[in-house]
Amino acid sequence: MDSSFGVLDAFAFVVFAVLILVGVVIVVSLGKLPGQLAHKWKHPQAGAINAMSWIGIATGGLLWPIAFVWAFTTPSGTKSPTINDDRQRGSAGERDVAAISGNALRQVSGNKETRS
């Protein structure tokens, strides 16, 4: 039996090490994702979502999908500041566009002759 360590053995070892490293990076990225989303959107239960995400990863992914969905929900009785700000900005922007288009229509209709 030959127990030498050849070039192909070294290449296989490097490929295997890279695959393990990529797997660890993916697992850590997925473990952080629900907590990061909850913190980014200022979820009132962001700490619990983060903990559930890591526990879900540690238990083989059983609780992770629940934490992921939980990060997208808004608890009853609270309002999301991000959604309200976007709606307020959108409605103000819509009013500005309506005012500008109304003024433009008045100017165009004032310059044209009307035929009966």
GIKA-V79428 format. One line per field, one symbol per residue. ss: DSSP state (H for helix, E for strand, C for the rest). phi: phi as a letter, one per 20 degrees, with the letter a starting at -180 (. if undefined). A space follows every 50 residues. Layout:
ss = ???
phi = ???
This chain:
ss = CCCCCCHHHHHHHHHHHHHHHHHHHHHHHHHHHHHHHHHHCCCCCHHHHH HHHHHHHHCCCCCHHHHHHHHHCCCCCCCCHHHHHHHHHHHHHHHHHHHH HHHHHHHHHHHCCCCC
phi = .ededefffffffffffffffffffffffffegfffffffelffdfffff ffffffffennfegfffffffeedffncdeffffffffffffffffffff ffffffffffeeeddd
